[in-house]
Amino acid sequence: MDTFDCIATKLDIREFAASEVSSEIKMKILDAARVSGTGLNTQHWRFILIENKQNLEKLAQDSTSGSWVRGANFAVIILTNPKYSYHLIDAGRALQNMQLAAWNYNIGSGLFTGIKEEKLRSDYGIPKELNPTIIVGFGYPVRGFTGKRKKNRLPLETLVYYESYGSKEPA
């Protein structure tokens, strides 16, 4: 798939079919996270792969906003080191790479950040020095892909300024 088309058509998915995602594709999705950039090339993130249905259920229970993850084929907990001021940006970079890699294989994904932190740390053995930053669930969508670009997006003219905020005309 063309990179821009992948970006322009990717949707967040929270309803997944029962179809299994192959181990090979799961590893490609995780590898997409591994090759994402990090500030100063620290590579401080770590990833917990959740595949077991009982653990996906536990993950849903440890969430305040992601109960839908129980229906995912698998999930990834993205951990970052908050000692780096850019750790949230690095988590987003890894997340975006994983989601786009998944979309390339017709696999949907959705994310959540609302967690019961102490429970999540206990259930998955997350060390204190790492932050459970984002959780993303993956699977084949229940509904087919449309391949259409997103609707209701603000036009560039509303979002882009030239040389300073508020300037609508190119210099």
Disulfide bonds with the S-S distance in Angstrom:
none
